[in-house]
Amino acid sequence: MRFLHLSDLHLGKRVCEFSMLDDQRYILEEILSLLDTTPVDGVLLAGDLYDKPVPPAEAVRLLDWFLTQLAARKLPVFAISGNHDSADRIAFGSALLEPSRVYVSPVFSGAPQPIPLQDAHGTVDVYLLPFLKPAMVRHVWPDEPMESYNDALACVLRHCELDPAHRSVLVAHQFVAGAACCESEEVSVGGVDSVDASLFDGFDYVALGHLHSPQKVGRDAVRYCGTPLKYSFSEAGQHKSATFVELGTKGDVTITTAPLTPKHDLREVRGSYMELTDRRTYAGTAVEDYLHITLTDEQDVPDALARLRVVYPNLMRLDYDNLRTREDREVTAPERTENITPLEHFAAFYELQNNQPLTDEQAAFCQQLIEDIWKEGEDA
């Protein structure tokens, strides 16, 4: 039995204020074309279908279109909610979707039940486990000892009765200890949300979502497929792919990948302003890619962002690397950060991400929000 493993579509995502919706539809169309030439028996969608708990209408329509296209190909779909999703919104209509063989994880209420599939080698049981927090599990089993995410997942899987004669596939969305992260992911400080890969030892294949870099964790069959698109410049050097999983007889698992080519790549470029605006430099290159440009000029170029966008229309981020910026980085050392206010920290981060400072109205809003948060903390 052969599956396509996808995760972290993040439909509706914006990167540096650029909407990714057109690029997301393009890559989903590419995935559908891939399925037409590389048949599978099912599609595993391992969470973060949307980028926000309340996604924009265009993102909802895009997921609706994609699921409809998969159902039209008579492919069973196994989807779960991730930490970016609203479990209630993802679960909406699941009973109506099931006759079309689109299986969606319910809001967590106990151990997942197997969804059986048949092939020449017997039964494959698919289990759908949405993103879990300890409080969710504690609500179901209040008497179980539960101090951490690892305890919570261990509790759920203890109550998940696997048939040892069947092959089993788990679709889950958690951070597994030892996996490599990148800056576009939300991982708790200190790894408090991490779980141990050994918890999955009973499953023949574990289709993970949450981390954006394709990788195995421990054994080959515990795997993150990664995002189909690059969502941060820390991913610029990655090659995105679709992951295919084939289950033969019990214990026989084969994993292959197929490259995915985006509509616009996300790249980093470095050089002086004169070099990067010289036609000999950019002629024949993909100037419409999403770019992070680092200028090496010693003097700031007036209105550089707008002028560079004449050549590179999808320039997302602009930085300088010169003597001044290197000195600034040294000045903003740990000993100085203690004297920077929370608003100044946020303003610097905002400008880094968006290439423009906060407006007075935005700054006032943020300051009020910071004060409200501090007040709530003191009251607690």
PyMOL commands that set and color helices and strands:
alter all, ss='L'
color gray80, all
select helices_A, chain A and resi 21-37+57-72+87-91+94-100+134-140+149-158+189-191+197-200+233-235+273-276+279-282+304-311+323-331+334-337+342-354+360-379
alter helices_A, ss='H'
color red, helices_A
select strands_A, chain A and resi 2-6+14-15+18-19+42-46+77-80+102-104+115-119+122-128+167-173+175-176+194-195+205-209+215-216+222-224+241-247+253-259+266-271+290-295+315-320
alter strands_A, ss='S'
color yellow, strands_A
deselect
rebuild
show_as cartoon
